[in-house]
Amino acid sequence: MVRNSIQQIVPNNELLSEDDMKNEDFSIAKIYNIFDKPAIEILQYLVSLNLLNNSCECLSCASNMNLIMKKKSLDGYFWKCNGCKKECSVRYDSYFDSCKKSFKLCFLFLYHWSNDMKQIEMVKELNIDKNTASDWCLDMRELCQYYFLSKDSQIGGYNSDGTRKIVEIDESLFFRRKYNRGRYKGSQWVFGGIERGTKKCFLVSVANRSRDTLMAIINKRILPGSLIISDKWKAYDTIGEDGKYLHDSVNHSLSFVSPDDPKVHTQNIENCWLHAKRKLKIQSGTQLHLLDGYLYEFMLKFSCTNRTKIINNVIIELNKLINK
């Protein structure tokens, strides 16, 4: 039996590990089942996923806070300080901090966003207005962007057996009109790389495709020791000259795969461009100034190798940012 006044919502050993999270079932049926339960069980579930804080310390006097039942409140409970008696929402400093809707609605949004449901469909499915759907999606893209910028992750390097990892690189022009038809949104070059054998990647908007611009990103995003494969774009000529990387290339004007070595190709990064542009096409209202946010969103979702577990990956990665 859960008491009306406690200092910790669940025992620490009930918090799910990253491995547990990878295997967690987030089906629609389970979501509806979980969020139709009593308020305390909903809180326990969200805490176990690390989406809510398990305990709270008062910002004013640093005393421990108790979880107090409040039936008429949105969440059914709130935190109250043992010392100064100040109160605090159970959502404080969590993924749900800025959201004023029910946990059920917020979690359903997270599920549908993770699975690329269109905003217009979210409006109907969740019974929310267009502005709310747009704002929530924008918040998620900003969170993705903040996550990658704070993580500053690199790809490539060496495998555990000492062999070099292969990173394919390329540039692609986004928002180009086909046959001069359609609404012109401007154009933007994007430089990208993908680690072969995984879906770890980076996509970065660039002002130009000069050697200085692209090499700065390569040195920042790709670990030393990597074998970098590119096309014959002149900006790549100096890759490998300082011994930091190995470099090979394929001449796309002649073939997409090197006739001398079938392993020398850029088909994985080309496939990455295909998926990224297809996603942006679905988001038909995308503006040029929003491109970076969509790229960061794409990177987070694309890195998930199991397409049926995208929400698992999203929660794991966002937890690393929110709870760090």
Backbone as numpy.savetxt, mean C-alpha at the origin, in Angstrom:
# Nx Ny Nz CAx CAy CAz Cx Cy Cz
-15.97 -13.58 30.91 -16.82 -12.39 30.91 -15.93 -11.14 30.91
-16.20 -10.22 29.96 -15.43 -8.98 29.86 -16.03 -7.93 30.79
-15.22 -7.32 31.60 -15.69 -6.30 32.52 -15.98 -4.99 31.78
-16.77 -4.12 32.42 -17.08 -2.83 31.84 -15.92 -1.86 31.94
-14.94 -2.15 32.80 -13.80 -1.26 33.00 -12.52 -2.08 33.01
-11.72 -1.98 31.96 -10.47 -2.72 31.83 -9.40 -1.81 31.26
-8.12 -2.19 31.45 -7.03 -1.38 30.94 -6.41 -1.97 29.68
-6.77 -3.20 29.34 -6.26 -3.83 28.14 -7.40 -4.63 27.50
-7.61 -4.42 26.21 -8.78 -5.00 25.56 -8.63 -6.50 25.35
-7.45 -6.95 24.94 -7.19 -8.39 24.79 -5.80 -8.70 25.37
-5.57 -9.93 25.80 -4.21 -10.31 26.24 -3.24 -10.18 25.07
-2.01 -9.82 25.36 -1.02 -9.61 24.30 -0.80 -10.86 23.44
-0.99 -12.04 24.03 -0.76 -13.25 23.25 -1.87 -13.52 22.23
-2.92 -12.71 22.26 -4.00 -12.85 21.28 -3.84 -11.90 20.10
-2.80 -11.06 20.12 -2.52 -10.19 18.98 -1.94 -11.03 17.86
-2.46 -10.86 16.67 -2.03 -11.70 15.55 -0.65 -11.28 15.06
0.19 -12.27 14.78 1.51 -12.01 14.20 1.34 -11.76 12.71
2.43 -11.34 12.05 2.37 -11.09 10.61 2.02 -12.37 9.85
2.57 -13.50 10.29 2.25 -14.78 9.63 0.78 -15.14 9.81
0.26 -14.88 11.02 -1.17 -15.13 11.25 -2.03 -14.26 10.34
-1.60 -12.99 10.19 -2.35 -12.05 9.37 -2.40 -12.48 7.91
-1.32 -13.07 7.44 -1.28 -13.51 6.04 -2.32 -14.57 5.75
-2.67 -15.37 6.77 -3.61 -16.47 6.59 -5.01 -16.15 7.09
-5.21 -14.95 7.62 -6.52 -14.58 8.15 -7.56 -14.53 7.03
-8.77 -14.97 7.35 -9.88 -14.96 6.39 -10.60 -13.62 6.48
-10.62 -12.89 5.37 -11.32 -11.61 5.34 -12.44 -11.65 4.29
-13.18 -12.72 4.26 -14.29 -12.83 3.32 -15.42 -11.89 3.75
-16.27 -11.54 2.79 -17.42 -10.68 3.08 -18.30 -11.31 4.16
-18.51 -12.63 4.05 -19.35 -13.33 5.02 -18.80 -13.18 6.44
-17.48 -13.31 6.59 -16.89 -13.19 7.92 -16.97 -11.76 8.42
-16.74 -10.80 7.54 -16.81 -9.40 7.94 -18.19 -9.06 8.50
-19.24 -9.48 7.79 -20.60 -9.21 8.28 -20.86 -9.93 9.59
-20.35 -11.14 9.72 -20.54 -11.90 10.95 -19.85 -11.24 12.13
-18.59 -10.81 11.94 -17.82 -10.18 13.02 -18.46 -8.88 13.46
-18.84 -8.04 12.52 -19.29 -6.69 12.86 -20.77 -6.61 13.22
-21.43 -7.75 13.28 -22.79 -7.80 13.82 -22.79 -8.32 15.25
-21.59 -8.53 15.81 -21.46 -9.01 17.18 -21.48 -7.83 18.17
-21.53 -8.11 19.49 -21.50 -7.02 20.48 -20.26 -6.14 20.32
-20.37 -4.90 20.77 -19.32 -3.90 20.57 -17.96 -4.35 21.10
-17.93 -4.99 22.27 -16.64 -5.38 22.84 -15.95 -6.43 21.98
-16.70 -7.32 21.36 -16.11 -8.35 20.49 -15.56 -7.72 19.21
-16.20 -6.67 18.73 -15.69 -5.95 17.57 -14.36 -5.28 17.91
-14.31 -4.64 19.09 -13.07 -4.01 19.53 -11.96 -5.04 19.68
-12.28 -6.18 20.26 -11.28 -7.24 20.45 -10.73 -7.72 19.10
-11.62 -7.85 18.13 -11.19 -8.30 16.80 -10.26 -7.28 16.15
-10.62 -6.00 16.21 -9.81 -4.96 15.58 -8.46 -4.80 16.30
-8.47 -4.96 17.61 -7.21 -4.90 18.36 -6.32 -6.07 17.97
-6.90 -7.25 17.82 -6.10 -8.43 17.45 -5.44 -8.25 16.10
-6.05 -7.43 15.22 -5.48 -7.12 13.90 -4.52 -5.94 13.96
-4.35 -5.37 15.16 -3.49 -4.19 15.37 -4.03 -2.94 14.70
-5.33 -2.92 14.44 -5.95 -1.74 13.84 -6.47 -0.77 14.90
-6.54 -1.23 16.14 -6.86 -0.37 17.28 -5.83 -0.61 18.37
-5.62 0.39 19.22 -4.68 0.24 20.33 -5.27 -0.64 21.42
-4.44 -1.48 21.98 -4.89 -2.41 23.01 -5.02 -1.74 24.38
-4.32 -0.64 24.56 -4.40 0.12 25.82 -4.15 1.58 25.48
-4.33 2.43 26.46 -4.17 3.87 26.19 -3.60 4.57 27.43
-2.68 5.50 27.16 -2.08 6.30 28.23 -2.52 7.74 28.07
-2.91 8.35 29.16 -3.41 9.73 29.13 -2.31 10.70 28.70
-2.60 11.55 27.75 -1.62 12.53 27.28 -1.38 13.64 28.29
-2.36 13.86 29.16 -2.24 14.96 30.13 -1.41 14.59 31.35
-1.68 13.41 31.92 -1.00 13.06 33.17 -0.25 11.73 33.11
-0.23 11.11 31.94 0.51 9.86 31.70 -0.01 8.68 32.52
-1.22 8.79 33.05 -1.82 7.67 33.80 -2.44 6.67 32.82
-2.60 5.44 33.27 -3.30 4.45 32.46 -4.77 4.82 32.35
-5.36 4.47 31.22 -6.77 4.77 31.01 -7.56 3.46 31.04
-8.80 3.54 31.52 -9.70 2.39 31.55 -10.64 2.42 30.37
-11.01 1.25 29.91 -12.03 1.15 28.86 -13.39 1.11 29.53
-14.22 2.10 29.21 -15.52 2.26 29.86 -16.63 2.06 28.84
-17.66 1.33 29.25 -18.80 1.11 28.36 -19.66 2.38 28.26
-20.09 2.66 27.04 -21.00 3.78 26.80 -21.92 3.37 25.66
-23.04 2.78 25.99 -23.90 2.14 25.01 -24.36 3.06 23.89
-24.59 4.32 24.18 -25.14 5.23 23.17 -24.08 5.85 22.27
-22.79 5.55 22.53 -21.73 6.10 21.69 -21.58 5.25 20.42
-20.90 5.79 19.43 -20.74 5.12 18.14 -20.07 3.77 18.29
-19.06 3.68 19.18 -18.28 2.45 19.31 -18.65 1.62 20.54
-19.52 2.15 21.38 -19.96 1.41 22.56 -19.03 1.53 23.76
-17.81 2.06 23.56 -16.82 2.18 24.63 -15.97 3.44 24.40
-15.29 3.88 25.47 -14.32 4.96 25.35 -13.26 4.77 26.44
-12.13 5.45 26.28 -11.06 5.40 27.29 -11.26 6.55 28.29
-11.05 6.25 29.59 -11.15 7.28 30.63 -9.95 7.18 31.56
-9.30 8.31 31.81 -8.09 8.36 32.61 -8.36 8.07 34.09
-7.51 7.25 34.68 -7.63 6.96 36.11 -7.31 8.17 36.97
-6.42 9.04 36.46 -5.96 10.18 37.26 -6.82 11.41 37.09
-6.69 12.07 35.91 -7.38 13.35 35.69 -8.80 13.20 35.15
-9.21 11.96 34.87 -10.58 11.65 34.44 -10.90 12.13 33.02
-9.88 12.50 32.26 -10.14 12.89 30.87 -10.53 11.68 30.04
-11.30 11.94 28.98 -11.81 10.86 28.14 -11.16 10.90 26.75
-11.16 9.74 26.11 -10.51 9.61 24.81 -11.22 8.52 24.00
-11.36 8.75 22.72 -12.01 7.76 21.84 -11.14 6.51 21.71
-11.78 5.35 21.55 -11.03 4.11 21.31 -10.32 4.15 19.96
-10.70 5.10 19.12 -10.09 5.22 17.79 -8.82 6.07 17.79
-8.52 6.67 18.92 -7.38 7.59 18.97 -6.09 6.92 18.48
-5.38 7.64 17.61 -4.07 7.19 17.12 -4.15 5.81 16.47
-5.19 5.60 15.67 -5.34 4.32 14.97 -5.75 4.58 13.52
-5.91 3.51 12.78 -6.35 3.61 11.38 -7.70 4.32 11.29
-8.56 4.17 12.31 -9.92 4.72 12.28 -10.01 6.11 12.90
-8.88 6.71 13.23 -8.85 7.95 14.01 -9.72 9.05 13.41
-9.61 9.27 12.12 -10.30 10.40 11.49 -11.66 10.05 10.91
-12.07 8.78 11.03 -13.34 8.34 10.45 -14.46 8.42 11.47
-15.61 8.95 11.07 -16.75 9.11 11.97 -17.87 8.12 11.66
-17.59 7.14 10.82 -18.57 6.12 10.48 -18.34 4.88 11.33
-19.26 3.93 11.26 -19.16 2.71 12.07 -17.94 1.89 11.65
-17.46 1.07 12.59 -16.34 0.17 12.27 -16.68 -0.74 11.10
-17.90 -1.21 11.08 -18.34 -2.12 10.01 -18.22 -1.45 8.65
-18.69 -0.22 8.55 -18.63 0.50 7.28 -17.18 0.79 6.88
-16.37 1.19 7.85 -14.95 1.48 7.58 -14.22 0.24 7.09
-14.50 -0.90 7.72 -13.79 -2.13 7.35 -14.26 -2.64 6.00
-15.54 -2.51 5.71 -16.05 -2.90 4.40 -15.42 -2.04 3.30
-15.26 -0.75 3.60 -14.57 0.11 2.64 -13.15 -0.37 2.40
-12.42 -0.70 3.47 -11.04 -1.17 3.35 -11.00 -2.44 2.49
-11.96 -3.33 2.69 -12.03 -4.57 1.92 -12.23 -4.27 0.44
-13.21 -3.42 0.13 -13.53 -3.12 -1.27 -12.42 -2.30 -1.93
-11.82 -1.37 -1.18 -10.71 -0.59 -1.74 -9.54 -1.50 -2.06
-9.25 -2.44 -1.17 -8.14 -3.38 -1.39 -8.35 -4.20 -2.66
-9.62 -4.45 -2.97 -9.94 -5.27 -4.15 -10.36 -4.44 -5.35
-9.96 -3.16 -5.34 -10.11 -2.27 -6.50 -11.55 -2.03 -6.95
-12.48 -2.01 -6.01 -13.84 -1.65 -6.38 -13.87 -0.18 -6.80
-14.59 0.14 -7.86 -14.70 1.53 -8.32 -15.45 2.37 -7.29
-15.12 3.65 -7.26 -15.75 4.54 -6.29 -17.27 4.59 -6.49
-17.71 4.60 -7.74 -19.15 4.67 -8.01 -19.87 3.43 -7.49
-19.17 2.30 -7.50 -19.75 1.07 -6.97 -19.74 1.07 -5.43
-18.69 1.68 -4.85 -18.64 1.81 -3.38 -19.82 2.63 -2.87
-20.14 3.69 -3.60 -21.25 4.56 -3.21 -22.53 3.74 -3.07
-22.77 2.85 -4.03 -23.98 2.03 -3.99 -23.88 0.92 -2.95
-22.74 0.25 -2.90 -22.58 -0.90 -2.02 -22.60 -0.50 -0.55
-21.95 0.62 -0.22 -21.82 1.04 1.17 -22.85 2.10 1.58
-23.63 2.57 0.60 -24.64 3.60 0.85 -24.01 4.86 1.45
-22.94 5.32 0.80 -22.28 6.56 1.20 -22.33 7.53 0.03
-22.09 8.82 0.27 -22.14 9.78 -0.83 -20.82 9.80 -1.58
-20.82 10.41 -2.74 -19.64 10.43 -3.62 -18.45 11.11 -2.96
-18.72 12.20 -2.25 -17.61 12.93 -1.61 -16.93 12.09 -0.54
-17.72 11.34 0.22 -17.15 10.47 1.26 -16.27 9.40 0.63
-16.78 8.75 -0.42 -16.00 7.72 -1.11 -14.70 8.29 -1.67
-14.80 9.47 -2.28 -13.62 10.12 -2.86 -12.60 10.48 -1.78
-13.09 11.03 -0.66 -12.20 11.43 0.43 -11.51 10.22 1.05
-12.24 9.13 1.25 -11.65 7.94 1.85 -10.58 7.34 0.94
-10.87 7.31 -0.36 -9.88 6.76 -1.31 -8.63 7.64 -1.35
-8.84 8.96 -1.29 -7.71 9.88 -1.27 -6.88 9.68 -0.01
-7.55 9.49 1.13 -6.84 9.24 2.39 -5.98 7.98 2.29
-6.51 6.94 1.66 -5.76 5.69 1.53 -4.55 5.87 0.63
-4.69 6.61 -0.45 -3.55 6.86 -1.35 -2.48 7.68 -0.64
-2.90 8.65 0.16 -1.93 9.45 0.91 -1.21 8.59 1.95
-1.94 7.64 2.55 -1.32 6.74 3.51 -0.31 5.83 2.82
-0.66 5.36 1.61 0.28 4.54 0.82 1.53 5.34 0.49
1.34 6.59 0.08 2.47 7.43 -0.27 3.36 7.67 0.95
2.76 7.97 2.08 3.51 8.19 3.31 4.27 6.93 3.70
3.62 5.78 3.51 4.24 4.50 3.84 5.52 4.29 3.04
5.45 4.46 1.72 6.62 4.21 0.89 7.71 5.25 1.09
7.31 6.50 1.31 8.31 7.54 1.52 9.04 7.35 2.84
8.32 6.90 3.86 8.95 6.68 5.16 9.77 5.40 5.17
9.34 4.43 4.36 10.04 3.14 4.32 11.31 3.23 3.49
11.23 4.03 2.39 12.38 4.22 1.51 13.01 2.87 1.14
12.18 1.92 0.71 12.63 0.55 0.48 13.45 0.45 -0.81
14.31 -0.55 -0.85 15.13 -0.84 -2.02 14.86 -2.26 -2.49
15.11 -2.52 -3.75 14.93 -3.86 -4.30 16.25 -4.35 -4.87
16.30 -5.65 -5.19 17.52 -6.21 -5.76 18.50 -6.64 -4.69
19.80 -6.62 -5.05 20.84 -7.08 -4.14 21.21 -8.52 -4.43
21.40 -9.30 -3.36 21.82 -10.69 -3.50 20.79 -11.64 -2.91
20.68 -12.84 -3.48 19.88 -13.92 -2.91 20.63 -14.54 -1.74
19.95 -15.38 -0.97 20.56 -16.03 0.19 21.72 -16.95 -0.22
21.71 -17.44 -1.47 22.80 -18.31 -1.93 23.96 -17.54 -2.55
23.88 -16.22 -2.49 24.97 -15.39 -3.00 24.83 -14.98 -4.45
23.81 -15.48 -5.15 23.61 -15.07 -6.55 22.96 -13.69 -6.60
23.18 -13.01 -7.70 22.64 -11.65 -7.85 21.15 -11.69 -8.20
20.41 -10.80 -7.58 19.02 -10.63 -7.98 18.96 -9.79 -9.26
17.95 -10.06 -10.07 17.79 -9.34 -11.33 16.71 -8.27 -11.18
17.04 -7.06 -11.58 16.08 -5.95 -11.57 15.91 -5.42 -12.99
14.68 -5.44 -13.48 14.39 -4.89 -14.80 13.94 -3.43 -14.64
14.45 -2.55 -15.49 14.09 -1.13 -15.41 13.58 -0.64 -16.76
12.78 0.41 -16.72 12.22 0.97 -17.95 11.53 2.29 -17.62
11.23 3.07 -18.63 10.44 4.29 -18.46 9.20 4.16 -19.34
8.13 4.83 -18.94 6.90 4.78 -19.72 6.16 6.10 -19.61
5.49 6.47 -20.69 4.75 7.73 -20.72 3.30 7.46 -20.36
2.81 8.18 -19.34 1.43 8.02 -18.89 0.55 9.15 -19.42
-0.73 8.85 -19.62 -1.75 9.82 -20.06 -1.56 10.27 -21.50
-0.93 9.46 -22.32 -0.79 9.82 -23.72 -2.07 9.46 -24.45
-2.60 10.38 -25.26 -3.82 10.10 -26.01 -3.52 9.21 -27.21
-4.40 8.24 -27.46 -4.24 7.34 -28.59 -4.99 7.91 -29.78
-4.31 8.04 -30.90 -4.88 8.58 -32.15 -5.41 10.01 -31.95
-4.81 10.74 -30.97 -5.20 12.11 -30.67 -6.66 12.24 -30.29
-7.21 11.19 -29.69 -8.60 11.20 -29.27 -8.68 11.16 -27.75
-9.82 11.61 -27.23 -10.01 11.59 -25.79 -9.58 12.89 -25.15
-9.98 13.07 -23.88 -9.67 14.28 -23.15 -8.19 14.30 -22.79
-7.50 15.39 -23.10 -6.06 15.48 -22.85 -5.82 15.92 -21.41
-5.05 15.12 -20.67 -4.77 15.40 -19.28 -3.33 15.83 -19.06
-2.59 15.99 -20.15 -1.17 16.18 -20.01 -0.48 14.84 -20.03
0.83 14.82 -20.03 1.56 13.56 -20.04 2.64 13.60 -18.97
3.06 12.42 -18.54 4.03 12.32 -17.46 4.88 11.07 -17.65
6.20 11.26 -17.65 7.09 10.11 -17.69 7.20 9.49 -16.31
7.17 8.17 -16.28 7.33 7.42 -15.04 8.47 6.43 -15.23
9.37 6.39 -14.27 10.49 5.46 -14.30 10.22 4.35 -13.29
10.46 3.11 -13.69 10.16 2.00 -12.79 11.17 0.88 -12.84
11.14 0.07 -11.80 11.98 -1.13 -11.72 11.23 -2.22 -11.00
11.49 -3.46 -11.36 10.85 -4.58 -10.70 11.87 -5.69 -10.48
11.81 -6.31 -9.32 12.71 -7.40 -8.96 12.15 -8.70 -9.55
12.91 -9.33 -10.40 12.44 -10.55 -11.06 12.26 -11.68 -10.03
11.19 -12.41 -10.18 10.89 -13.50 -9.26 10.01 -13.08 -8.09
9.87 -11.78 -7.90 8.95 -11.23 -6.89 8.16 -10.12 -7.57
7.29 -9.48 -6.83 6.57 -8.34 -7.37 7.00 -7.04 -6.69
8.17 -7.07 -6.06 8.69 -5.86 -5.46 9.07 -4.88 -6.56
8.56 -3.66 -6.46 8.80 -2.71 -7.55 8.82 -1.28 -7.03
9.23 -0.37 -7.88 9.10 1.05 -7.61 8.68 1.74 -8.90
7.80 2.72 -8.78 7.35 3.54 -9.91 7.44 4.99 -9.47
8.21 5.78 -10.19 8.49 7.15 -9.76 8.26 8.12 -10.92
7.47 9.15 -10.69 7.30 10.21 -11.69 8.61 10.97 -11.84
9.00 11.25 -13.08 10.24 11.98 -13.33 10.00 13.15 -14.27
10.76 14.20 -14.07 10.62 15.39 -14.92 11.18 15.15 -16.31
12.17 14.25 -16.41 12.78 13.95 -17.70 13.46 12.58 -17.61
13.99 12.14 -18.73 14.65 10.82 -18.78 16.16 10.96 -18.94
16.71 12.00 -18.40 18.15 12.22 -18.53 18.94 11.22 -17.69
20.23 11.07 -18.01 21.09 10.16 -17.27 21.15 10.52 -15.78
21.31 11.81 -15.48 21.41 12.24 -14.09 20.15 11.89 -13.30
18.99 12.13 -13.91 17.71 11.88 -13.24 17.52 10.39 -12.95
17.72 9.56 -13.97 17.46 8.13 -13.81 18.52 7.45 -12.94
19.78 7.86 -13.08 20.83 7.23 -12.27 20.66 7.55 -10.79
20.17 8.74 -10.48 19.93 9.10 -9.08 18.89 8.18 -8.46
17.86 7.85 -9.23 16.81 6.95 -8.73 17.33 5.52 -8.63
18.11 5.10 -9.62 18.69 3.75 -9.58 19.55 3.56 -8.34
20.41 4.54 -8.06 21.29 4.44 -6.88 20.51 4.46 -5.57
19.35 5.12 -5.57 18.54 5.21 -4.36 17.67 3.98 -4.16
17.14 3.43 -5.25 16.12 2.38 -5.15 16.64 0.96 -5.35
17.82 0.79 -5.97 18.31 -0.55 -6.28 19.57 -0.84 -5.48
19.58 -1.98 -4.80 20.70 -2.35 -3.95 21.95 -2.70 -4.77
23.13 -2.39 -4.25 24.38 -2.77 -4.93 24.44 -4.28 -5.14
25.12 -4.68 -6.21 25.26 -6.09 -6.52 24.21 -6.62 -7.46
23.16 -5.84 -7.68 22.07 -6.30 -8.55 22.53 -6.40 -10.00
21.91 -7.33 -10.74 22.05 -7.36 -12.19 20.88 -6.59 -12.77
21.17 -5.44 -13.39 20.13 -4.58 -13.93 20.00 -4.85 -15.43
18.76 -5.07 -15.86 18.50 -5.30 -17.28 17.60 -4.18 -17.79
17.99 -3.58 -18.90 17.25 -2.46 -19.46 17.16 -2.59 -20.97
16.54 -1.59 -21.60 16.63 -1.49 -23.05 17.87 -0.66 -23.39
17.97 -0.19 -24.61 19.18 0.50 -25.06 19.11 2.02 -24.90
18.21 2.52 -24.07 18.12 3.97 -23.85 19.48 4.49 -23.38
19.93 5.58 -24.00 21.29 6.08 -23.78 21.59 6.46 -22.34
20.56 6.78 -21.56 20.78 7.17 -20.16 21.32 6.02 -19.33
21.17 4.79 -19.82 21.61 3.62 -19.07 23.05 3.20 -19.39
23.70 3.92 -20.27 25.02 3.49 -20.75 26.06 3.34 -19.64
25.95 4.15 -18.59 26.99 4.15 -17.56 26.70 3.20 -16.39
25.55 2.51 -16.42 25.24 1.56 -15.35 26.32 0.47 -15.32
26.87 0.22 -14.18 27.87 -0.83 -14.05 29.30 -0.38 -14.22
29.52 0.86 -14.65 30.89 1.33 -14.88 31.70 1.41 -13.58
31.02 1.72 -12.47 31.74 1.85 -11.19 31.78 0.54 -10.41
31.25 -0.53 -10.98 31.27 -1.83 -10.32 30.17 -2.04 -9.30
29.32 -1.05 -9.13 28.24 -1.16 -8.14 27.19 -2.16 -8.60
26.92 -2.20 -9.90 25.95 -3.11 -10.47 26.55 -3.83 -11.67
25.93 -4.95 -12.05 26.14 -5.53 -13.37 25.01 -5.03 -14.26
25.29 -4.93 -15.56 24.27 -4.38 -16.45 24.23 -5.16 -17.76
23.02 -5.46 -18.20 22.83 -6.07 -19.51 21.62 -5.39 -20.15
21.52 -5.46 -21.46 20.43 -4.76 -22.14 19.98 -5.51 -23.37
18.77 -5.18 -23.81 18.19 -5.79 -25.01 17.76 -4.66 -25.94
18.01 -4.83 -27.21 17.66 -3.82 -28.21 16.23 -4.05 -28.68
15.30 -3.24 -28.21 13.89 -3.44 -28.52 13.55 -3.14 -29.97
14.42 -2.45 -30.68 14.16 -2.20 -32.10 14.37 -3.46 -32.92
15.06 -4.44 -32.32 15.32 -5.70 -33.02 14.52 -6.86 -32.44
14.42 -6.91 -31.10 13.68 -8.00 -30.46 13.37 -7.62 -29.02
12.41 -8.33 -28.43 12.06 -8.07 -27.03 12.84 -8.96 -26.08
13.44 -10.02 -26.62 14.29 -10.91 -25.84 15.62 -11.03 -26.55
16.71 -10.91 -25.82 18.03 -10.99 -26.44 18.21 -12.34 -27.14
18.62 -12.33 -28.40 18.86 -13.60 -29.12 20.05 -14.37 -28.55
20.92 -13.68 -27.82 22.10 -14.33 -27.25 21.82 -14.98 -25.90
20.80 -14.46 -25.17 20.49 -14.99 -23.85 19.02 -14.74 -23.56
18.19 -15.79 -23.52 16.74 -15.62 -23.31 16.38 -15.02 -21.95
17.34 -14.98 -21.02 17.08 -14.39 -19.72 17.19 -12.86 -19.74
17.73 -12.33 -20.83 17.89 -10.88 -20.94 16.67 -10.30 -21.64
15.76 -9.79 -20.84 14.52 -9.17 -21.35 13.94 -8.25 -20.28
12.96 -7.46 -20.66 12.31 -6.56 -19.70 10.80 -6.82 -19.68
10.42 -8.05 -19.86 9.00 -8.38 -19.97 8.25 -8.19 -18.65
8.94 -8.35 -17.52 8.26 -8.17 -16.24 7.90 -6.72 -15.97
8.81 -5.80 -16.27 8.49 -4.39 -16.06 7.46 -3.92 -17.09
7.50 -4.49 -18.30 6.49 -4.16 -19.30 5.11 -4.63 -18.81
5.07 -5.80 -18.20 3.81 -6.30 -17.65 3.33 -5.42 -16.51
4.27 -4.90 -15.73 3.94 -3.99 -14.63 3.28 -2.72 -15.18
3.85 -2.17 -16.27 3.25 -0.98 -16.91 1.83 -1.29 -17.37
1.63 -2.47 -17.94 0.31 -2.86 -18.44 -0.72 -2.83 -17.33
-0.38 -3.43 -16.19 -1.31 -3.48 -15.06 -1.54 -2.08 -14.47
-0.48 -1.28 -14.36 -0.61 0.06 -13.78 -1.50 0.95 -14.64
-1.31 0.89 -15.95 -2.11 1.74 -16.84 -3.55 1.26 -16.94
-3.72 -0.06 -16.83 -5.09 -0.59 -16.84 -5.85 -0.11 -15.61
-5.16 -0.09 -14.46 -5.80 0.39 -13.24 -6.16 1.88 -13.36
-5.24 2.67 -13.93 -5.51 4.10 -14.08 -6.64 4.35 -15.08
-6.75 3.49 -16.07 -7.83 3.63 -17.04 -9.18 3.38 -16.38
-9.22 2.40 -15.46 -10.45 2.12 -14.72 -10.84 3.34 -13.89
-9.81 4.00 -13.30 -10.04 5.23 -12.55 -10.10 6.38 -13.55
-11.16 6.42 -14.33 -11.23 7.31 -15.49 -11.12 8.78 -15.15
-11.37 9.15 -13.89 -11.30 10.56 -13.54 -9.94 11.00 -13.02
-8.93 10.15 -13.12 -7.62 10.46 -12.57 -7.04 11.74 -13.17
-6.61 12.64 -12.32 -5.97 13.87 -12.76 -4.45 13.69 -12.66
-3.73 14.46 -13.46 -2.28 14.34 -13.51 -1.66 14.57 -12.13
-2.18 15.52 -11.38 -1.58 15.83 -10.08 -1.86 14.74 -9.04
-2.77 13.80 -9.36 -3.05 12.69 -8.46 -2.28 11.43 -8.82
-1.48 11.50 -9.89 -0.80 10.31 -10.39 0.08 9.64 -9.34
0.87 10.41 -8.61 1.78 9.82 -7.62 1.02 8.97 -6.60
-0.12 9.47 -6.14 -0.91 8.72 -5.18 -1.38 7.39 -5.74
-1.81 7.40 -7.00 -2.25 6.16 -7.64 -1.08 5.20 -7.84
0.08 5.73 -8.13 1.26 4.86 -8.30 1.62 4.18 -6.98
1.59 4.93 -5.87 1.90 4.33 -4.57 0.84 3.29 -4.19
-0.42 3.57 -4.49 -1.48 2.59 -4.23 -1.23 1.33 -5.05
-0.90 1.51 -6.31 -0.63 0.36 -7.18 0.54 -0.47 -6.66
1.61 0.19 -6.22 2.79 -0.51 -5.72 2.44 -1.38 -4.52
1.63 -0.84 -3.60 1.27 -1.59 -2.40 0.47 -2.84 -2.76
-0.48 -2.69 -3.67 -1.34 -3.83 -4.03 -0.63 -4.81 -4.96
0.16 -4.30 -5.88 0.83 -5.16 -6.86 1.85 -6.07 -6.19
2.42 -5.61 -5.07 3.45 -6.40 -4.39 2.89 -7.64 -3.72
1.56 -7.74 -3.62 0.93 -8.91 -3.01 0.90 -10.05 -4.01
1.61 -11.13 -3.71 1.72 -12.25 -4.66 0.43 -13.07 -4.71
-0.35 -13.07 -3.64 -1.61 -13.81 -3.60 -2.75 -12.84 -3.85
-3.34 -12.87 -5.03 -4.36 -11.89 -5.39 -5.64 -12.03 -4.58
-5.85 -13.18 -3.93 -7.04 -13.35 -3.09 -6.80 -12.87 -1.67
-5.58 -12.43 -1.37 -5.22 -11.99 -0.02 -4.71 -10.55 -0.02
-5.20 -9.74 -0.94 -4.70 -8.37 -1.04 -4.99 -7.58 0.23
-6.18 -7.73 0.80 -6.50 -6.98 2.02 -5.57 -7.38 3.16
-5.17 -8.67 3.20 -4.22 -9.10 4.23 -2.92 -8.32 4.10
-2.42 -8.21 2.87 -1.18 -7.49 2.61 -1.32 -6.00 2.95
-2.44 -5.42 2.59 -2.68 -4.00 2.87 -2.66 -3.74 4.37
-3.35 -4.55 5.14 -3.40 -4.36 6.59 -2.02 -4.56 7.21
-1.28 -5.57 6.77 0.06 -5.83 7.31 0.97 -4.64 7.07
0.98 -4.14 5.83 1.90 -3.06 5.49 1.49 -1.73 6.13
0.20 -1.44 6.17 -0.23 -0.19 6.79 -0.03 -0.22 8.30
-0.14 -1.40 8.90 0.12 -1.52 10.34 1.57 -1.15 10.67
2.50 -1.50 9.75 3.90 -1.18 9.98 4.10 0.33 10.06
3.28 1.06 9.31 3.38 2.52 9.32 2.68 3.11 10.53
1.44 2.68 10.77 0.62 3.27 11.82 1.17 2.97 13.21
1.70 1.75 13.40 2.13 1.32 14.73 3.61 1.47 14.99
4.35 2.07 14.06 5.81 2.16 14.28 6.14 3.24 15.32
